[in-house]
Amino acid sequence: MANEAEFRKLVEEMKREYLGTYATSFDKRFSNYPVFTNKPQPFMVPYMWKYEDLKRTAYRLRDVIDPEFSDRVTVHLENPGIKKLAPEFPAPATTTMYAGIQIIAPEDKPPAHRHLTNAFRVGLDMPPEGGYTTVNGIRIKINKGDVVLTPAFTWHDHGNFGKDYAIWYDGLDASLTFWLGIEWYSFLKDVNGKVVQDVIGTEVDVEGKYSQGFLPLTEEKSEINPLWYYPYKKTREALIKLGEK
């Protein structure tokens, strides 16, 4: 190189003006994360979180957080590789997905909200009575292994039918929407003054209307898939039948 010392000095000046150049963006000699490589170079790294450790941490958080401080108590998974690259990136399990567990006490009634991100939850440690998530007024009971979807822009709130804590897994494409700078979020109480939704149906209605693959002719057209509930019992039966083929 003709004058590497002067080049590096100039690059530092450019950084202060939030500028870059080809070598610093695309050349591995000057960048830890060059854009162009001869093979994929993900900045996520393999990492394992053990559920028992996550659960223990969730209970510890619950001991020091009340609903007035935070209306939801969660433990997020944050990939070390992504946090090294972007320390301020909130809760990135992957470059596109948020992942974590949530602990819900019997008395918890977090306010209903909606957002651009698509989300789903899976029941993990659930009391015998189960928990629930209400999606656009449909209250869906959640037992261990059940999956409930909360599609983009749907109102949702949740609670616990039992006398002991409930824990479920939450997954959202929030990392993607954050990275794109397009997230949008609002509370129901700011729209109609209600903290939680009025219940207009249950999981029985969802299964009865949609689980057979039919859509009633009288159903109002929607861009959202109305089948939000996938009970573990039926999923298990389907997997067993697939395994028999």
C-alpha positions as CSV (number, residue, x, y, z in Angstrom):
1,M,0.0,0.0,0.0
2,A,1.3,3.5,-0.9
3,N,0.7,5.0,2.6
4,E,-1.2,2.8,5.0
5,A,-0.6,5.0,8.0
6,E,-2.2,8.0,6.2
7,F,-5.0,5.8,5.0
8,R,-5.9,4.6,8.6
9,K,-5.7,8.2,9.8
10,L,-8.1,9.4,7.2
11,V,-10.4,6.5,7.9
12,E,-10.6,7.5,11.6
13,E,-11.5,11.0,10.5
14,M,-14.2,9.7,8.2
15,K,-15.6,7.6,11.0
16,R,-16.3,10.7,13.0
17,E,-18.4,11.9,10.1
18,Y,-20.1,8.5,9.8
19,L,-18.4,7.8,6.5
20,G,-16.7,4.7,5.2
21,T,-14.9,3.5,2.1
22,Y,-14.7,0.3,0.1
23,A,-11.7,-1.2,1.9
24,T,-13.2,-0.7,5.4
25,S,-16.6,-2.1,4.4
26,F,-15.7,-5.0,2.1
27,D,-12.1,-6.0,2.8
28,K,-11.4,-8.4,5.7
29,R,-8.0,-6.7,6.3
30,F,-9.8,-3.7,7.7
31,S,-13.2,-5.1,8.9
32,N,-14.2,-7.8,11.3
33,Y,-17.5,-8.1,9.4
34,P,-16.8,-7.5,5.7
35,V,-19.9,-7.5,3.5
36,F,-18.4,-9.6,0.7
37,T,-16.9,-12.9,1.7
38,N,-16.2,-16.1,-0.3
39,K,-18.5,-18.0,2.0
40,P,-21.3,-17.0,4.4
41,Q,-20.1,-15.4,7.6
42,P,-23.0,-15.1,10.0
43,F,-22.3,-13.0,13.1
44,M,-24.7,-15.1,15.2
45,V,-22.8,-17.7,17.2
46,P,-23.9,-21.1,18.5
47,Y,-25.1,-20.8,22.1
48,M,-27.2,-22.9,24.4
49,W,-29.5,-21.6,27.1
50,K,-30.8,-24.3,29.6
51,Y,-34.5,-24.1,30.4
52,E,-34.0,-24.7,34.1
53,D,-31.6,-21.7,34.3
54,L,-34.1,-19.5,32.4
55,K,-36.9,-20.6,34.7
56,R,-34.8,-19.9,37.8
57,T,-34.0,-16.5,36.5
58,A,-37.7,-15.8,35.7
59,Y,-38.7,-16.6,39.3
60,R,-35.9,-14.3,40.6
61,L,-37.1,-11.5,38.4
62,R,-40.7,-12.1,39.6
63,D,-39.5,-11.6,43.2
64,V,-38.1,-8.1,42.4
65,I,-40.6,-6.8,39.8
66,D,-44.2,-6.0,40.2
67,P,-46.8,-5.1,37.5
68,E,-46.5,-1.4,38.3
69,F,-42.8,-1.6,37.4
70,S,-43.1,-3.8,34.3
71,D,-46.4,-5.2,33.1
72,R,-44.7,-8.3,31.7
73,V,-41.9,-10.3,33.3
74,T,-39.7,-12.1,30.7
75,V,-36.3,-13.5,30.2
76,H,-34.9,-12.8,26.8
77,L,-32.3,-14.8,24.9
78,E,-29.6,-12.6,23.5
79,N,-27.1,-14.1,21.0
80,P,-23.6,-13.2,22.1
81,G,-22.4,-12.8,18.5
82,I,-25.1,-10.2,17.7
83,K,-24.6,-8.3,21.0
84,K,-20.9,-8.1,20.2
85,L,-21.6,-6.5,16.8
86,A,-24.5,-4.3,18.0
87,P,-24.5,-4.0,21.8
88,E,-27.7,-1.8,21.8
89,F,-29.7,-4.3,19.7
90,P,-32.6,-5.3,22.1
91,A,-33.2,-9.0,22.7
92,P,-31.8,-10.6,19.5
93,A,-32.0,-14.3,19.8
94,T,-31.3,-14.3,16.0
95,T,-31.0,-11.6,13.4
96,T,-34.7,-11.9,12.8
97,M,-36.3,-13.4,15.9
98,Y,-36.9,-12.5,19.5
99,A,-37.2,-15.5,21.9
100,G,-37.7,-15.8,25.6
101,I,-39.9,-17.1,28.4
102,Q,-42.6,-15.2,30.3
103,I,-43.8,-15.9,33.8
104,I,-47.4,-15.1,34.7
105,A,-48.8,-15.0,38.2
106,P,-52.5,-15.8,38.9
107,E,-53.2,-12.1,39.6
108,D,-51.4,-10.7,36.6
109,K,-53.6,-8.8,34.1
110,P,-51.2,-7.1,31.7
111,P,-52.8,-4.4,29.5
112,A,-53.8,-5.4,25.9
113,H,-51.6,-4.2,23.2
114,R,-50.8,-4.8,19.5
115,H,-47.8,-4.4,17.3
116,L,-46.4,-4.9,13.8
117,T,-44.5,-8.1,14.8
118,N,-46.0,-11.5,14.4
119,A,-45.8,-13.6,17.5
120,F,-46.6,-17.0,18.9
121,R,-46.4,-18.6,22.4
122,V,-46.0,-22.2,23.5
123,G,-47.1,-23.4,27.0
124,L,-44.2,-24.8,29.0
125,D,-44.9,-25.0,32.8
126,M,-48.6,-24.5,33.1
127,P,-50.9,-24.9,36.1
128,P,-53.6,-27.6,35.9
129,E,-56.2,-24.9,35.1
130,G,-54.1,-23.5,32.3
131,G,-53.4,-19.9,31.2
132,Y,-54.9,-17.9,28.4
133,T,-54.2,-15.4,25.6
134,T,-57.0,-13.3,24.2
135,V,-56.6,-12.4,20.5
136,N,-59.0,-9.9,19.0
137,G,-61.5,-10.8,21.7
138,I,-61.1,-14.6,21.4
139,R,-59.9,-16.0,24.7
140,I,-57.7,-19.1,24.0
141,K,-56.8,-21.4,26.8
142,I,-53.2,-22.5,26.9
143,N,-52.0,-25.8,28.4
144,K,-48.6,-27.3,28.2
145,G,-47.5,-27.7,24.6
146,D,-50.3,-25.7,23.1
147,V,-49.4,-23.1,20.5
148,V,-51.2,-19.7,20.2
149,L,-50.5,-17.2,17.4
150,T,-50.9,-13.5,17.8
151,P,-50.6,-12.2,14.2
152,A,-49.5,-8.7,13.3
153,F,-51.8,-5.9,14.4
154,T,-54.1,-8.2,16.5
155,W,-55.0,-7.0,20.0
156,H,-53.8,-9.4,22.6
157,D,-53.7,-9.7,26.4
158,H,-53.3,-12.7,28.6
159,G,-53.7,-14.2,32.1
160,N,-53.5,-17.2,34.3
161,F,-56.5,-19.4,35.3
162,G,-54.5,-21.2,37.9
163,K,-53.3,-20.8,41.5
164,D,-49.6,-21.2,40.6
165,Y,-47.3,-19.5,38.2
166,A,-47.6,-20.2,34.4
167,I,-44.5,-20.1,32.1
168,W,-44.6,-20.0,28.3
169,Y,-42.2,-19.4,25.5
170,D,-42.7,-16.3,23.4
171,G,-41.3,-16.0,19.8
172,L,-41.6,-12.8,17.7
173,D,-40.1,-11.5,14.5
174,A,-39.3,-8.4,16.5
175,S,-35.5,-8.4,15.7
176,L,-36.4,-8.1,12.0
177,T,-38.9,-5.2,12.4
178,F,-36.5,-3.5,14.8
179,W,-33.6,-3.8,12.3
180,L,-35.8,-2.5,9.5
181,G,-36.9,0.4,11.7
182,I,-40.6,-0.3,11.1
183,E,-42.0,-1.5,14.5
184,W,-45.3,0.0,15.5
185,Y,-46.9,-0.6,18.9
186,S,-50.0,0.7,20.8
187,F,-52.1,0.0,23.9
188,L,-55.9,-0.7,23.8
189,K,-56.5,1.7,26.7
190,D,-55.2,4.5,24.5
191,V,-57.8,3.6,21.9
192,N,-61.0,2.9,23.9
193,G,-60.0,3.3,27.5
194,K,-60.2,-0.5,28.3
195,V,-57.1,-2.2,29.9
196,V,-58.1,-5.6,28.6
197,Q,-60.4,-6.8,25.8
198,D,-64.0,-7.8,26.1
199,V,-64.2,-11.6,25.5
200,I,-66.4,-12.5,22.5
201,G,-65.4,-16.1,22.1
202,T,-63.0,-19.0,23.1
203,E,-60.7,-21.6,21.6
204,V,-63.8,-23.7,21.1
205,D,-65.0,-21.2,18.5
206,V,-61.7,-21.1,16.7
207,E,-61.5,-24.9,16.5
208,G,-65.1,-25.3,15.5
209,K,-65.0,-22.7,12.7
210,Y,-61.5,-23.1,11.2
211,S,-59.6,-26.3,12.3
212,Q,-61.1,-28.4,9.5
213,G,-59.7,-26.2,6.8
214,F,-63.0,-24.6,5.9
215,L,-63.9,-20.9,6.0
216,P,-67.5,-19.9,6.5
217,L,-69.0,-17.9,3.5
218,T,-70.4,-15.4,6.0
219,E,-67.0,-14.8,7.5
220,E,-65.7,-11.2,7.0
221,K,-62.6,-11.3,4.8
222,S,-59.3,-10.7,6.6
223,E,-55.7,-10.7,5.7
224,I,-55.0,-12.5,9.0
225,N,-55.1,-16.3,9.3
226,P,-58.0,-16.9,11.7
227,L,-56.6,-20.2,13.0
228,W,-54.7,-19.0,16.0
229,Y,-54.9,-22.1,18.2
230,Y,-52.9,-25.4,17.8
231,P,-53.5,-27.6,20.8
232,Y,-50.7,-30.0,21.7
233,K,-53.1,-33.0,21.8
234,K,-54.0,-32.6,18.1
235,T,-50.4,-31.8,17.1
236,R,-49.2,-34.9,18.8
237,E,-51.8,-37.1,17.1
238,A,-50.8,-35.7,13.7
239,L,-47.1,-36.3,14.3
240,I,-47.8,-39.9,15.4
241,K,-49.9,-40.5,12.2
242,L,-47.1,-39.0,10.1
243,G,-44.6,-41.3,11.8
244,E,-46.7,-44.3,10.9
245,K,-46.5,-43.6,7.1
